[in-house]
Amino acid sequence: MKKTLLIAFFFATGFLYGQEIDQIVLNLNNAVVIGQMDTPADRYSVEVNLTELFATNGVRSLASLNLMKLGSDAQQLASDSVAKKAKSKGFDTFVVVSIKGYDKRFKATKQKEDFLSALGRANIYGIYQQDIVSVSFEFKFYRDGELIYADIVKCGNAGSRDKVIKKLRKKVAKRLVKAWK
């Protein structure tokens, strides 16, 4: 009886929390970088820096700013027309970069989330805030509208906005070579 209740409990909690993603080998060879930041300056900085970094490490990359007009809604990136445009340019992977928060204890998400709802999520954090020492960036990789991989990059001891960007570039370069490529 106890075993039956225990099995039923685990089965029920699996449905409550939804499906989890299986971390696969990413084999990243192309990417459309989408910075999900509150301010346009932060978004531009993250997208351009990551696009340059991916390109120098042999990953074809494109900033989302090249696929849509400035100031338009990011959810347009999930539309069929933009997906076809990206596919025609040889891109099948979308990378959504957002700030998870100002703590080192964050973990990468395990819950499946479709591309449209990820783009619709608001981001309340900026790249840098006074008296904050650590910033955690979340990277979500999508193919065919499905989340295939998620990762957290933590940047500590950041004293200014420029230092956060430099540390992000350094950490992403290492992660790109080790785990994403």
FIDRENDO-476241 format. One record per atom (N, C-alpha, C): chain; residue number from 1; x, y, z. Coordinates in pm, whole numbers, plus 32768, in hexadecimal, padded with zeros to 4 digits. Layout:
# FIDRENDO-476241
[A, NUM, [X, Y, Z]],
...
***
This chain:
# FIDRENDO-476241
[A, 1, [8052, 7F89, 8000]],
[A, 1, [8000, 8000, 8000]],
[A, 1, [8057, 807E, 8000]],
[A, 2, [80C1, 807D, 8051]],
[A, 2, [8119, 80F2, 8057]],
[A, 2, [8160, 8106, 7FD2]],
[A, 3, [8188, 8096, 7F94]],
[A, 3, [81CC, 80A1, 7F13]],
[A, 3, [816E, 80DB, 7EA9]],
[A, 4, [80F3, 80B3, 7EAC]],
[A, 4, [8092, 80E5, 7E4C]],
[A, 4, [807C, 817B, 7E5E]],
[A, 5, [8070, 81A6, 7EDA]],
[A, 5, [805F, 8235, 7EF5]],
[A, 5, [80DA, 8284, 7ECB]],
[A, 6, [814F, 824D, 7EE4]],
[A, 6, [81CC, 828F, 7EC0]],
[A, 6, [81D7, 829C, 7E27]],
[A, 7, [81B7, 8232, 7DE1]],
[A, 7, [81BD, 8235, 7D4F]],
[A, 7, [8157, 8298, 7D18]],
[A, 8, [80DF, 8297, 7D50]],
[A, 8, [8077, 82F6, 7D24]],
[A, 8, [80A2, 8385, 7D3E]],
[A, 9, [80E3, 839E, 7DAE]],
[A, 9, [8112, 8425, 7DCF]],
[A, 9, [8178, 8456, 7D68]],
[A, 10, [81DC, 8402, 7D49]],
[A, 10, [8241, 842A, 7CE8]],
[A, 10, [8205, 843D, 7C5D]],
[A, 11, [81A6, 83E8, 7C39]],
[A, 11, [8163, 83F4, 7BB9]],
[A, 11, [8114, 8477, 7BB1]],
[A, 12, [80CD, 8498, 7C1B]],
[A, 12, [807D, 8512, 7C1E]],
[A, 12, [80D4, 858F, 7C1C]],
[A, 13, [8142, 8590, 7C66]],
[A, 13, [8199, 8605, 7C66]],
[A, 13, [81DB, 8619, 7BDF]],
[A, 14, [81F1, 85AE, 7B96]],
[A, 14, [8227, 85BA, 7B0E]],
[A, 14, [81C8, 8606, 7AB4]],
[A, 15, [8147, 85ED, 7AC0]],
[A, 15, [80E5, 8637, 7A70]],
[A, 15, [80D6, 86C6, 7A9E]],
[A, 16, [80E3, 86DF, 7B20]],
[A, 16, [80D3, 8766, 7B53]],
[A, 16, [8143, 87C2, 7B23]],
[A, 17, [81BA, 878F, 7B1D]],
[A, 17, [822C, 87E3, 7AF9]],
[A, 17, [824C, 87E1, 7A64]],
[A, 18, [8205, 8792, 7A17]],
[A, 18, [8218, 8791, 7987]],
[A, 18, [828F, 873F, 795D]],
[A, 19, [82AC, 8745, 78DF]],
[A, 19, [8319, 86F8, 78A8]],
[A, 19, [839C, 8740, 78C1]],
[A, 20, [8403, 86F2, 78D6]],
[A, 20, [8487, 872C, 78E9]],
[A, 20, [84D7, 8719, 786B]],
[A, 21, [8535, 8774, 7855]],
[A, 21, [858B, 8767, 77E0]],
[A, 21, [85FC, 8707, 77FF]],
[A, 22, [8625, 86BF, 779B]],
[A, 22, [869A, 8669, 77A8]],
[A, 22, [8710, 86B5, 7770]],
[A, 23, [8775, 86CB, 77C4]],
[A, 23, [87EA, 8712, 7795]],
[A, 23, [8834, 86B9, 7732]],
[A, 24, [883D, 86E5, 76B8]],
[A, 24, [887B, 8699, 764D]],
[A, 24, [8900, 86DB, 7629]],
[A, 25, [894B, 8698, 75D4]],
[A, 25, [89C2, 86D7, 759D]],
[A, 25, [8990, 873D, 7537]],
[A, 26, [89B3, 87B8, 7547]],
[A, 26, [8977, 8824, 74FA]],
[A, 26, [89A8, 882B, 746A]],
[A, 27, [8A29, 8815, 7453]],
[A, 27, [8A63, 8820, 73CD]],
[A, 27, [8A3C, 88A3, 7389]],
[A, 28, [8A5A, 890F, 73CA]],
[A, 28, [8A35, 8993, 7399]],
[A, 28, [8A8E, 89BA, 7323]],
[A, 29, [8A50, 89CF, 72AF]],
[A, 29, [8A9D, 89FC, 723B]],
[A, 29, [8A63, 8A7C, 71FE]],
[A, 30, [89E9, 8AA2, 7228]],
[A, 30, [89AE, 8B21, 71FF]],
[A, 30, [894E, 8B4F, 726A]],
[A, 31, [893B, 8BD2, 7274]],
[A, 31, [88E3, 8C06, 72DC]],
[A, 31, [88B3, 8C93, 72BC]],
[A, 32, [8833, 8CAA, 72D6]],
[A, 32, [87FC, 8D30, 72D6]],
[A, 32, [87F6, 8D59, 7368]],
[A, 33, [8840, 8DC1, 738D]],
[A, 33, [884B, 8DEC, 7418]],
[A, 33, [87DC, 8E51, 7436]],
[A, 34, [878E, 8E34, 749E]],
[A, 34, [8720, 8E8B, 74C7]],
[A, 34, [873B, 8EB9, 7556]],
[A, 35, [8759, 8F37, 7566]],
[A, 35, [876E, 8F6E, 75EB]],
[A, 35, [86E9, 8F9A, 7625]],
[A, 36, [86C4, 8F61, 7694]],
[A, 36, [8645, 8F80, 76D3]],
[A, 36, [8660, 8FDE, 774A]],
[A, 37, [8682, 905A, 7729]],
[A, 37, [86A2, 90BE, 778E]],
[A, 37, [863A, 912C, 778B]],
[A, 38, [8630, 9172, 77F9]],
[A, 38, [85CB, 91DB, 7807]],
[A, 38, [85EE, 9257, 77B5]],
[A, 39, [866B, 927F, 77B6]],
[A, 39, [8692, 92F8, 776E]],
[A, 39, [86D0, 92D3, 76E6]],
[A, 40, [86B6, 9323, 7680]],
[A, 40, [86EF, 9306, 75FC]],
[A, 40, [8789, 9305, 75FB]],
[A, 41, [87C7, 9358, 764E]],
[A, 41, [885A, 935C, 7653]],
[A, 41, [8892, 92D8, 7687]],
[A, 42, [8855, 92A1, 76EF]],
[A, 42, [8882, 9220, 7725]],
[A, 42, [886C, 91B0, 76BE]],
[A, 43, [87FA, 91B2, 767E]],
[A, 43, [87DB, 914D, 7619]],
[A, 43, [883F, 9152, 75A7]],
[A, 44, [885A, 91CA, 7577]],
[A, 44, [88BA, 91DB, 750A]],
[A, 44, [8945, 91AB, 7534]],
[A, 45, [8971, 91D0, 75AB]],
[A, 45, [89F5, 91A9, 75DC]],
[A, 45, [8A03, 9111, 75E4]],
[A, 46, [899F, 90D0, 761D]],
[A, 46, [89A6, 903F, 762C]],
[A, 46, [89A3, 8FFA, 75A4]],
[A, 47, [8947, 9024, 754E]],
[A, 47, [893C, 8FE2, 74CB]],
[A, 47, [89B9, 8FF3, 7477]],
[A, 48, [89EE, 906C, 7471]],
[A, 48, [8A64, 9085, 741E]],
[A, 48, [8ADE, 903C, 7456]],
[A, 49, [8AF3, 9043, 74D9]],
[A, 49, [8B67, 8FFF, 7514]],
[A, 49, [8B60, 8F68, 7503]],
[A, 50, [8AEC, 8F2D, 7519]],
[A, 50, [8ADF, 8E9C, 7509]],
[A, 50, [8AE9, 8E72, 7477]],
[A, 51, [8AB4, 8EC3, 741D]],
[A, 51, [8ABF, 8EA4, 738E]],
[A, 51, [8B52, 8EA4, 7363]],
[A, 52, [8B9D, 8F07, 738D]],
[A, 52, [8C2D, 8F0D, 736F]],
[A, 52, [8C75, 8E95, 73AB]],
[A, 53, [8C55, 8E76, 7428]],
[A, 53, [8C97, 8E07, 746C]],
[A, 53, [8C7A, 8D81, 7428]],
[A, 54, [8BFC, 8D6A, 7403]],
[A, 54, [8BD9, 8CEF, 73BD]],
[A, 54, [8C23, 8CE7, 7338]],
[A, 55, [8C28, 8D56, 72EE]],
[A, 55, [8C68, 8D56, 726B]],
[A, 55, [8CFE, 8D39, 7275]],
[A, 56, [8D40, 8D70, 72DB]],
[A, 56, [8DD0, 8D55, 72EA]],
[A, 56, [8DEC, 8CC6, 7313]],
[A, 57, [8D88, 8C81, 7349]],
[A, 57, [8D99, 8BF5, 7370]],
[A, 57, [8D5C, 8B94, 730B]],
[A, 58, [8D41, 8BC2, 7293]],
[A, 58, [8D15, 8B6B, 7227]],
[A, 58, [8C80, 8B4B, 7225]],
[A, 59, [8C2F, 8B97, 726D]],
[A, 59, [8B9F, 8B83, 726C]],
[A, 59, [8B62, 8BF6, 721D]],
[A, 60, [8B1F, 8BD6, 71AE]],
[A, 60, [8ADC, 8C3E, 7161]],
[A, 60, [8A72, 8C7C, 71BA]],
[A, 61, [8A6F, 8D00, 71C0]],
[A, 61, [8A11, 8D42, 721A]],
[A, 61, [89D6, 8DBE, 71DC]],
[A, 62, [8962, 8DE2, 7211]],
[A, 62, [8918, 8E55, 71E0]],
[A, 62, [88CE, 8E92, 7256]],
[A, 63, [88D6, 8F15, 7265]],
[A, 63, [888B, 8F59, 72CE]],
[A, 63, [87F9, 8F64, 72A3]],
[A, 64, [879E, 8F55, 7303]],
[A, 64, [8710, 8F5D, 72E2]],
[A, 64, [86EA, 8FE5, 72AC]],
[A, 65, [873A, 904A, 72CA]],
[A, 65, [8720, 90D0, 7297]],
[A, 65, [8728, 90D5, 71FF]],
[A, 66, [876B, 9073, 71C2]],
[A, 66, [8774, 906D, 7130]],
[A, 66, [86FA, 902B, 70F1]],
[A, 67, [86A5, 8FED, 7141]],
[A, 67, [862E, 8FA9, 710C]],
[A, 67, [85AE, 8FF8, 711F]],
[A, 68, [85B1, 905D, 7174]],
[A, 68, [8538, 90AB, 718C]],
[A, 68, [855C, 913D, 719F]],
[A, 69, [84F6, 9190, 7196]],
[A, 69, [850C, 9220, 71A2]],
[A, 69, [8526, 9247, 7233]],
[A, 70, [8572, 92B0, 7245]],
[A, 70, [8592, 92E4, 72CA]],
[A, 70, [8512, 930F, 7311]],
[A, 71, [8500, 92E3, 738B]],
[A, 71, [848C, 9308, 73DA]],
[A, 71, [8415, 92AD, 73C9]],
[A, 72, [841D, 924B, 736E]],
[A, 72, [83AC, 91F1, 735C]],
[A, 72, [83AB, 9184, 73C7]],
[A, 73, [833A, 9143, 73D4]],
[A, 73, [8326, 90DE, 743A]],
[A, 73, [837C, 9062, 741E]],
[A, 74, [83BF, 902F, 7484]],
[A, 74, [8416, 8FBA, 7473]],
[A, 74, [83C8, 8F3D, 744E]],
[A, 75, [8347, 8F39, 746A]],
[A, 75, [82F6, 8EC4, 7448]],
[A, 75, [82E9, 8EB1, 73B1]],
[A, 76, [830A, 8F17, 7364]],
[A, 76, [830B, 8F09, 72D3]],
[A, 76, [8370, 8EA1, 72A4]],
[A, 77, [83D5, 8E89, 72F6]],
[A, 77, [843B, 8E27, 72D1]],
[A, 77, [8405, 8D98, 72CD]],
[A, 78, [8394, 8D81, 730D]],
[A, 78, [8357, 8CFD, 730B]],
[A, 78, [82F7, 8CEA, 7297]],
[A, 79, [82E3, 8D53, 7248]],
[A, 79, [8285, 8D49, 71D7]],
[A, 79, [82C2, 8CF5, 7167]],
[A, 80, [826B, 8CC1, 7114]],
[A, 80, [8298, 8C6B, 70A5]],
[A, 80, [82EE, 8CB7, 7041]],
[A, 81, [82CB, 8D36, 7027]],
[A, 81, [8317, 8D83, 6FC4]],
[A, 81, [83A7, 8D9A, 6FF1]],
[A, 82, [83BA, 8DB9, 7070]],
[A, 82, [8442, 8DCE, 70A3]],
[A, 82, [848E, 8D4A, 70A8]],
[A, 83, [8449, 8CDF, 70CE]],
[A, 83, [848B, 8C5B, 70D2]],
[A, 83, [84B9, 8C32, 7046]],
[A, 84, [8466, 8C4D, 6FE1]],
[A, 84, [848C, 8C2D, 6F57]],
[A, 84, [8501, 8C84, 6F2A]],
[A, 85, [84FF, 8D02, 6F50]],
[A, 85, [856B, 8D5E, 6F2D]],
[A, 85, [85EF, 8D2F, 6F6B]],
[A, 86, [85E9, 8D07, 6FEB]],
[A, 86, [8662, 8CD5, 702F]],
[A, 86, [8690, 8C52, 6FF0]],
[A, 87, [8631, 8BFA, 6FCF]],
[A, 87, [8653, 8B79, 6F92]],
[A, 87, [8694, 8B8E, 6F09]],
[A, 88, [8662, 8BF0, 6EBD]],
[A, 88, [869B, 8C0B, 6E39]],
[A, 88, [872B, 8C3F, 6E43]],
[A, 89, [874A, 8C7F, 6EB4]],
[A, 89, [87D2, 8CAF, 6ECA]],
[A, 89, [882B, 8C43, 6F09]],
[A, 90, [87F0, 8BCD, 6F25]],
[A, 90, [883E, 8B5D, 6F5A]],
[A, 90, [8840, 8B53, 6FF1]],
[A, 91, [87DE, 8B8E, 7034]],
[A, 91, [87D9, 8B8B, 70C6]],
[A, 91, [8761, 8B39, 70F5]],
[A, 92, [877B, 8AD7, 714A]],
[A, 92, [870E, 8A85, 7180]],
[A, 92, [870A, 8A86, 7219]],
[A, 93, [876A, 8AC8, 7258]],
[A, 93, [8771, 8ACD, 72EB]],
[A, 93, [8760, 8B5C, 731A]],
[A, 94, [8707, 8B6F, 737B]],
[A, 94, [86F3, 8BF2, 73B9]],
[A, 94, [8724, 8BEA, 7449]],
[A, 95, [8771, 8C4D, 7474]],
[A, 95, [87A6, 8C52, 74FC]],
[A, 95, [8767, 8CCB, 7541]],
[A, 96, [8717, 8CB0, 75A8]],
[A, 96, [86D9, 8D1B, 75F5]],
[A, 96, [872F, 8D32, 7671]],
[A, 97, [8765, 8DAB, 767E]],
[A, 97, [87BC, 8DCE, 76EE]],
[A, 97, [8770, 8E2F, 7747]],
[A, 98, [8762, 8E0B, 77C6]],
[A, 98, [871F, 8E63, 7824]],
[A, 98, [876C, 8E64, 78A8]],
[A, 99, [874E, 8EC6, 78FA]],
[A, 99, [878E, 8ECE, 797D]],
[A, 99, [8733, 8E88, 79E0]],
[A, 100, [8767, 8E20, 7A1D]],
[A, 100, [8719, 8DD2, 7A7D]],
[A, 100, [870C, 8E1D, 7B02]],
[A, 101, [8776, 8E63, 7B28]],
[A, 101, [8772, 8EAF, 7BA5]],
[A, 101, [87FE, 8ED0, 7BD5]],
[A, 102, [8804, 8F02, 7C4F]],
[A, 102, [8883, 8F2F, 7C88]],
[A, 102, [88AE, 8ED2, 7CFA]],
[A, 103, [88B6, 8E53, 7CDD]],
[A, 103, [88DB, 8DF1, 7D42]],
[A, 103, [8928, 8D82, 7CFE]],
[A, 104, [8981, 8D41, 7D48]],
[A, 104, [89D0, 8CD4, 7D0F]],
[A, 104, [898D, 8C4C, 7D1E]],
[A, 105, [8919, 8C46, 7D60]],
[A, 105, [88DC, 8BC4, 7D7D]],
[A, 105, [8877, 8B96, 7D14]],
[A, 106, [8865, 8BDF, 7CAA]],
[A, 106, [8803, 8BB8, 7C45]],
[A, 106, [8831, 8B3C, 7BFA]],
[A, 107, [87D0, 8AEA, 7BD2]],
[A, 107, [87EA, 8A72, 7B83]],
[A, 107, [87A4, 8A83, 7AFD]],
[A, 108, [87D5, 8A3A, 7A98]],
[A, 108, [8796, 8A3E, 7A14]],
[A, 108, [870D, 89FE, 7A1C]],
[A, 109, [86B1, 8A31, 79CD]],
[A, 109, [8629, 89FE, 79CE]],
[A, 109, [8624, 896F, 7999]],
[A, 110, [85CB, 8921, 79D2]],
[A, 110, [85B6, 8898, 79A5]],
[A, 110, [852E, 8887, 7963]],
[A, 111, [84DA, 88EE, 796C]],
[A, 111, [8452, 88E8, 7936]],
[A, 111, [8452, 890C, 78A1]],
[A, 112, [8404, 88BF, 7855]],
[A, 112, [83F5, 88DF, 77C7]],
[A, 112, [83A1, 895D, 77B9]],
[A, 113, [83CD, 89B4, 7762]],
[A, 113, [8385, 8A30, 7748]],
[A, 113, [8390, 8A4B, 76B3]],
[A, 114, [8321, 8A6A, 7674]],
[A, 114, [8327, 8A82, 75E4]],
[A, 114, [8364, 8B0B, 75C8]],
[A, 115, [838D, 8B1C, 754D]],
[A, 115, [83D7, 8B93, 7522]],
[A, 115, [8384, 8C12, 7533]],
[A, 116, [8305, 8C0D, 750F]],
[A, 116, [82AE, 8C82, 7517]],
[A, 116, [829E, 8CB4, 75A7]],
[A, 117, [8288, 8C58, 7605]],
[A, 117, [8278, 8C83, 7691]],
[A, 117, [82FB, 8CB5, 76CC]],
[A, 118, [836C, 8C81, 769F]],
[A, 118, [83EE, 8CB3, 76CD]],
[A, 118, [8404, 8D42, 769E]],
[A, 119, [83DA, 8D5E, 7624]],
[A, 119, [83EA, 8DE6, 75F0]],
[A, 119, [8389, 8E47, 7632]],
[A, 120, [8319, 8E15, 7662]],
[A, 120, [82B7, 8E6A, 76A2]],
[A, 120, [82D5, 8E8A, 7733]],
[A, 121, [8334, 8E46, 776C]],
[A, 121, [8358, 8E5C, 77F8]],
[A, 121, [83A0, 8EE1, 7809]],
[A, 122, [8378, 8F2A, 786D]],
[A, 122, [83B7, 8FAC, 788A]],
[A, 122, [8437, 8F97, 78DB]],
[A, 123, [8491, 8FF6, 78CD]],
[A, 123, [850D, 8FF2, 7918]],
[A, 123, [8516, 9071, 796B]],
[A, 124, [8522, 9061, 79ED]],
[A, 124, [8520, 90D6, 7A46]],
[A, 124, [85AB, 9101, 7A72]],
[A, 125, [8611, 90B9, 7A49]],
[A, 125, [8698, 90D7, 7A77]],
[A, 125, [86E9, 911A, 7A09]],
[A, 126, [8745, 9171, 7A32]],
[A, 126, [87A4, 91AE, 79D7]],
[A, 126, [8829, 9165, 79E0]],
[A, 127, [8883, 9181, 7982]],
[A, 127, [8904, 913E, 7983]],
[A, 127, [8953, 915F, 7A02]],
[A, 128, [894A, 91DB, 7A2D]],
[A, 128, [8998, 9204, 7AA3]],
[A, 128, [8942, 925C, 7AFD]],
[A, 129, [8951, 9246, 7B7F]],
[A, 129, [8914, 929E, 7BE2]],
[A, 129, [897A, 92BA, 7C4F]],
[A, 130, [8973, 9330, 7C85]],
[A, 130, [89CE, 9359, 7CF0]],
[A, 130, [89C3, 92F8, 7D65]],
[A, 131, [8A32, 92D8, 7DA4]],
[A, 131, [8A3B, 9282, 7E1B]],
[A, 131, [8A12, 91F1, 7E02]],
[A, 132, [8A0A, 91C6, 7D86]],
[A, 132, [89EF, 913A, 7D65]],
[A, 132, [8A72, 90FF, 7D34]],
[A, 133, [8A96, 908D, 7D6C]],
[A, 133, [8B18, 9052, 7D4D]],
[A, 133, [8B10, 8FE7, 7CE1]],
[A, 134, [8AA2, 8F9E, 7CDA]],
[A, 134, [8A97, 8F2D, 7C7F]],
[A, 134, [8A1C, 8F3A, 7C25]],
[A, 135, [8A2C, 8F12, 7BA6]],
[A, 135, [89BE, 8F11, 7B46]],
[A, 135, [89BA, 8E87, 7B05]],
[A, 136, [8943, 8E4B, 7B00]],
[A, 136, [8931, 8DC8, 7AC1]],
[A, 136, [88E3, 8DD8, 7A40]],
[A, 137, [891E, 8DAB, 79D1]],
[A, 137, [88DD, 8DAF, 794F]],
[A, 137, [88A9, 8D24, 792D]],
[A, 138, [8831, 8D1F, 78F7]],
[A, 138, [87F8, 8C9F, 78CD]],
[A, 138, [87F9, 8C98, 7834]],
[A, 139, [882B, 8C2A, 7800]],
[A, 139, [8830, 8C11, 7770]],
[A, 139, [87D1, 8B9E, 7752]],
[A, 140, [8770, 8BB7, 76FB]],
[A, 140, [8712, 8B4E, 76D0]],
[A, 140, [8720, 8B3D, 763A]],
[A, 141, [8735, 8AC1, 760F]],
[A, 141, [874A, 8AA1, 7583]],
[A, 141, [86CD, 8A5D, 754B]],
[A, 142, [869A, 8A91, 74DB]],
[A, 142, [8620, 8A5F, 749D]],
[A, 142, [863B, 8A34, 740E]],
[A, 143, [8601, 89C2, 73E9]],
[A, 143, [85FD, 8995, 735E]],
[A, 143, [856F, 8969, 7340]],
[A, 144, [853B, 8995, 72D1]],
[A, 144, [84B1, 8976, 72A8]],
[A, 144, [844C, 899B, 7314]],
[A, 145, [8465, 8A08, 735A]],
[A, 145, [840A, 8A38, 73C0]],
[A, 145, [840E, 89EB, 7443]],
[A, 146, [8468, 898B, 7450]],
[A, 146, [8473, 8937, 74C8]],
[A, 146, [84F3, 8957, 7513]],
[A, 147, [84E8, 895C, 7596]],
[A, 147, [855E, 8970, 75EB]],
[A, 147, [85B0, 88F0, 75EB]],
[A, 148, [862E, 88FB, 75C1]],
[A, 148, [8683, 8883, 75BC]],
[A, 148, [86F3, 8886, 7622]],
[A, 149, [8715, 88FD, 7654]],
[A, 149, [8785, 8906, 76B1]],
[A, 149, [8778, 8989, 76FF]],
[A, 150, [879B, 8984, 777E]],
[A, 150, [879B, 89FC, 77D2]],
[A, 150, [8818, 89FC, 7829]],
[A, 151, [884F, 8A72, 7840]],
[A, 151, [88CA, 8A7E, 788E]],
[A, 151, [88CB, 8B05, 78D5]],
[A, 152, [8915, 8B0B, 7943]],
[A, 152, [8927, 8B85, 7990]],
[A, 152, [89BB, 8BAB, 798C]],
[A, 153, [89D6, 8C2A, 7972]],
[A, 153, [8A5F, 8C5F, 7978]],
[A, 153, [8A5F, 8CCA, 79E4]],
[A, 154, [8AB4, 8CB5, 7A49]],
[A, 154, [8AB9, 8D10, 7ABD]],
[A, 154, [8B34, 8D68, 7AB4]],
[A, 155, [8B20, 8DE9, 7AC1]],
[A, 155, [8B8E, 8E4A, 7ABD]],
[A, 155, [8B97, 8E8D, 7B46]],
[A, 156, [8C01, 8E73, 7B8C]],
[A, 156, [8C13, 8EAB, 7C11]],
[A, 156, [8C77, 8F1D, 7C12]],
[A, 157, [8C7B, 8F63, 7C82]],
[A, 157, [8CD8, 8FD2, 7C98]],
[A, 157, [8CD3, 903B, 7C29]],
[A, 158, [8C5A, 9062, 7C09]],
[A, 158, [8C47, 90C5, 7B9F]],
[A, 158, [8C35, 914F, 7BDE]],
[A, 159, [8C91, 91A8, 7BC1]],
[A, 159, [8C8B, 922F, 7BFB]],
[A, 159, [8C4F, 9298, 7BA0]],
[A, 160, [8C3B, 9274, 7B20]],
[A, 160, [8C00, 92D4, 7AC2]],
[A, 160, [8BBE, 9286, 7A50]],
[A, 161, [8B73, 92CD, 79FF]],
[A, 161, [8B2E, 928F, 798E]],
[A, 161, [8B93, 9254, 792B]],
[A, 162, [8C00, 929D, 7911]],
[A, 162, [8C66, 926C, 78B5]],
[A, 162, [8CA9, 91ED, 78E7]],
[A, 163, [8CBF, 91E5, 796A]],
[A, 163, [8CFC, 916D, 79A4]],
[A, 163, [8C9F, 90F5, 7999]],
[A, 164, [8C1D, 910C, 79A6]],
[A, 164, [8BBD, 909F, 7996]],
[A, 164, [8BC4, 9068, 7908]],
[A, 165, [8BC8, 90C0, 78A5]],
[A, 165, [8BD0, 9095, 7819]],
[A, 165, [8C53, 904A, 77FF]],
[A, 166, [8CC2, 907B, 7833]],
[A, 166, [8D43, 9038, 7822]],
[A, 166, [8D42, 8FAD, 7861]],
[A, 167, [8D0C, 8FA2, 78DA]],
[A, 167, [8D05, 8F20, 791D]],
[A, 167, [8CA7, 8EC2, 78D4]],
[A, 168, [8C39, 8EF6, 78A1]],
[A, 168, [8BDC, 8EA4, 7854]],
[A, 168, [8C20, 8E6C, 77D8]],
[A, 169, [8C69, 8EC0, 7792]],
[A, 169, [8CB1, 8E91, 771A]],
[A, 169, [8D16, 8E23, 773E]],
[A, 170, [8D5F, 8E37, 77A9]],
[A, 170, [8DC5, 8DD7, 77D2]],
[A, 170, [8D86, 8D51, 77F9]],
[A, 171, [8D1C, 8D56, 7847]],
[A, 171, [8CDC, 8CDA, 7876]],
[A, 171, [8C92, 8C92, 7805]],
[A, 172, [8C51, 8CDE, 77AE]],
[A, 172, [8C0A, 8C9F, 773E]],
[A, 172, [8C6D, 8C60, 76DD]],
[A, 173, [8CE0, 8C9E, 76C9]],
[A, 173, [8D46, 8C63, 7671]],
[A, 173, [8D71, 8BDA, 76A4]],
[A, 174, [8D87, 8BCF, 7725]],
[A, 174, [8DAD, 8B4E, 7760]],
[A, 174, [8D3B, 8AE9, 7754]],
[A, 175, [8CC1, 8B14, 7773]],
[A, 175, [8C4E, 8ABA, 776E]],
[A, 175, [8C30, 8A8D, 76E0]],
[A, 176, [8C46, 8AE7, 7681]],
[A, 176, [8C2E, 8AC8, 75F4]],
[A, 176, [8C88, 8A57, 75C5]],
[A, 177, [8D06, 8A5E, 75EA]],
[A, 177, [8D65, 89F8, 75C2]],
[A, 177, [8D4C, 8974, 760C]],
[A, 178, [8D30, 897C, 768D]],
[A, 178, [8D20, 8903, 76DF]],
[A, 178, [8C9C, 88BB, 76CA]],
[A, 179, [8C2D, 8906, 76CA]],
[A, 179, [8BAB, 88C3, 76D3]],
[A, 179, [8B4D, 88DA, 765E]],
[A, 180, [8B58, 8949, 7619]],
[A, 180, [8AF4, 8969, 75B6]],
[A, 180, [8B17, 893F, 7528]],
[A, 181, [8B99, 8935, 750C]],
[A, 181, [8BC4, 891B, 7484]],
[A, 181, [8BD6, 8888, 7469]],
***
